[in-house]
């Protein structure tokens, strides 16, 4: 005797070895013996053999017309053998009964299970809905197959092109467009990104990177709704100074300016004047919500997305030839020793005499020019000559401040790499489209004007951070426990030391037009100035305010993402620069071993890090001539091979410069694709410069 039984949702047939009222011992064709409960024994038969029965049952099940079987089925609960006798004949053999069982089991839209071997026909309206859903699923699958076929053939369907960024970076894995890409990727054995590239889905590499960023962070676009820039308080006193700012020519958000009073008197007062949108904007208002949504201005070569609407920026930027609302820190120094004597903060209007642009003046304001009155320069603008003595004092002070910080750090700051400026020409619109010609200009780090501005910002941020702490007013600080490897800069609410900069505490407060954290800290500083010892009660954000933690978390993530995007676009334009100027070789310096057994080098005269084959084992600082490989503008990849070593291995004096912060800069693509993730970490360091 043989038996057909169900086990774990599957049907098996075998020979009955023994049987009791509650169970049976059944031997399968494989020789395996199983104990089967009596309730699971659905059909007993003598002929044919178990394997033959199952084979014939599957054939019969595939031939059964389910609509007809549904018509034959009784309205009440029934067994599969009953329906087999109604459908086939009253003497339906075991093979037909087994075939009916398999057909009923595999058609839940027609018949739902009511027990072991028992079924109930679906209601007519339920059946129609199920059949419509099945038909729709078939059509969707047919569409997926058609799209996948087009992709495999090198053509991109319009529907997939429209969903390109969603498919790659934030996919709905149930969407047919996504499934088509996955199916085509498997069929062609290609990763999704190369597959879509070859199919022509990506028309412009620049547009790809730009739209990818907008999709992630500005899905509603980068524009602002019409807003009115609020007027600052009308009772602000006018400061008795003529200040001046030092920025790049492309800067429109001028946050800071400087002034000097008392030269030659023995007591010199340096004013650090910061734009004050916090005097008019208020936490929770419409402009605050806009700023909190963006958290920072986004910078990229040739373009930027401002944190605040242009009307607000224009009203509060420290433009020349007008009195601007400002939060001013005045620090008085002994003119001979440069020792600080006193300091105080004021809310006022500051007359800005001129906006200096360092990219127009760096070639004039050299260290020799600023320290030696006998050194002259042709075509020096008169406003610069008028401020020469003040700049000389500020530069002398900046060097002393820097030396003092380095003493706290325990070692000098080691920033040997130059800064680079990208200039785009030839564009046809307000935004770059990738067709522009790029020029990359070099600026030496620590140039006199840079150092003056950087040290002034550090003084303000450190002083105001301490002001908040002394008044018991919460602020957002940046801290670093030590300079040991792996100890990162962190944001928090405690006034802790910043070992990397060498100050007891450090609160960003000098860029309120460009960073939300600075704007928030400015609100708190204003409360300290206005309310003194009761500032903790009057400040917009109180101690232990939960929203501060949310702001820190959001800002940290968003600011890091913006910086990573800026770095990726600077790399894109660097690769374009190589192509536009047909540069096939670069001189470079080894910075560290790569992750894949290659060697990472930094180009000596370009902002470019790349892996190089053939340079394994060379020490940091070794200088090489590198032949460049193929540039990929989508993944931002370029590699190189060693052509020659340029330095003397026995003479460390001719090694290339390597900064302390080189360790984590991978310099490659940072492109996370949801269907094929390949993400490189983007490290963050705290640059002392504002």
C-alpha positions, 0 to 999 in steps of 0.5 A: 500500500502507498500513501500521498501525504503533506509535510510542511506545505509539500506533497510526498508519496511513499510506501506504507511500512506500518500503520496505527490509528494515529500514524503511519511509517512511510518509506520514500523512494530515497529510502528515507523513512518518515513518521506521518500523522494519520490526518496528513495521509491524504490518499492511499493507493495500490497503483501506480508506484509513488514516483509515477503517481507524482509525475502523472499528478503534476501533468494532470494538474497542469491540464486542469481548467481552473475556471471549470473546476471552480464552476464544478465545486460545491458552495460548501467545504469539500475534499479534493477527491470529491471534486476530482470525481465531479470533474473527471468521473465518478471512478477517478483513479488515484492519479486524477485525485492527486492531480486535483489536489495539486491543482487546488493547492496551487490556485489559492485565488480560486480555492482557499484551504479549509484543512488537510485536503479540504477546500472552499471555493472563493467568492465570485467577486473575490475571484475577479479581483484576484484574477485582475491582480494576477493579470496586472502582475503579468503585465508589469512583469512583461514590462519589466522584461521588456525594459530589461531587454532594452537595457541589455541591448544598450538602450534606456527606456524613458521611464527608467531615465526619469527615475534614474536617481531614485533607482540608484540612490533611494530605490523603491525595490518593489518598483518595476523600474528598479526591478528592470535594472536589477534584472538587466544587471544580472542578465548582463553581469554588469553593475547597475551604474556601468549598465545605465551608462552604456545604455545612455541613461546619463547624458552629462557627467556633471548633470549626474553629480548635480542632480544626484545631490539635489535629489538627496538634499534639495528635492524641492529645488534650491530657490526660496519663496518670496520673503522680506528681509527684516530690519535690524533694531533701530536703536543700535549705536554707531561704532567709532571705527572704520572697519574692513573685510578680507574675503575672496572676490566671489564672496557675497556672504561677508560675515566678518570685518576688522578694525584697529584703534590706538596705534602708537598709544601703547594700547591697541584695540582690535575690533572683530565685527561679525554680521548680525542677522541674529538681531532681527531673525528669531528662533521659530520664525519663517526665516529660521525654519528656512535656515534650519532646513538647509543648515549651511551654505553649499559651496562648489566651483562656480556656484553656491546654494545659500543658507539664507535667502539673497534678500536677507544676505544682502541686508546683513552682509558687511558691505562697504560704504554703509553701517551694518548691524554687527556683534563686535568683540573688542580686545585691547592689547599692550602694543609692545608685548601684545598681551591682552589687557581687556575685552568686551562685546557690543551690539552696534552698527559698524561702518565698513570702509572697504571690502578687500579681496585677497585674491586681488591682493595676495601678490602685493601683501606678502610677508616682506611687504607687511613687515618691512615698510621699505618694501614697496609694490607697484600699483598698490591700491591707496586703501591698502596703503592707508591700512598698511600699518594696521595690517602690520600690527594685525599680522604681528599679533596673528603670528603671536596668537598662532605661536601661543596656540601651537605651544598649547597644542604641543607641536606646530601646525603642519599645513604644507599643502597649498589651497586651490581656487577654481575659476570657471569661464565660458558658461551660458547660464547662472549655474555651471553645466560642465561645459565651462573652462576651468582654471585652478589657481594656487594659494599658499596656506598661511599667507598674511591676509589668511593668517590675520583673518583666521586668528581673528576668527579663533579669538572671537570663537574662543572668547564667545565660547567662554562668554556663554559658559561663564553666563550659564547659557548653552552653546554649540561647541567644537572640541577635540580631546587630544591630537592622538590618531583617531581622536576626532573633532566633535560637536556638543554642548560642553565648553571643552578644549579643542586640542587641534586648535589649541584653545580652552573652548571653541564655539563657531560664531563668526559665520552666521550668514553661512552656518546655522550653528553660528546663527544659533550661537549668535542668538545666545551671545546676544542674550549674554550681552543684553541681559548679563547675569540673567542671560540664561533665563532670557536666551532663546535656548535654555540649558538641556533644551532637547532641540539643541541635540537635534540641531547638532545631529542634523548639522553634523550630518548635513554639513559633512554631506555638503563638504563631501559634495564640494570635495567631489565636485572639486575633484570633478573639475580637477579631472576636467582640468586634466582633460582640457589641458591634455595633462598625461603626467603629474609630479606627486608625493607619496602620502600613504599605502593604499587599501588595495596594495597600491600607493596613494599619492598627492599631485604637487600642483593640483588638488588631486589624490590618486592610487599609483601602481608600481610605487608600493613600499615607497616612504611617505614624502617620496616624490614621483613622476606619475603617468595618468590613466583613464579618467572616469567622470562618473565614478571620479576615478583616475589611476596612475603608474610610476614613471620615475622617482624624482627625489634622492632616496638617501636625502630626506631634504628633497622629499615632498611636503606631507601634512599631519592631516593626510592620513584619511584622505582617500581622494577617490570617488565617493559615490553610494549607489543603493543597488551596488554600494561602493562608498569611501569614507569622507573624513572631517578635520577642523580647519582653523580658518573661518 
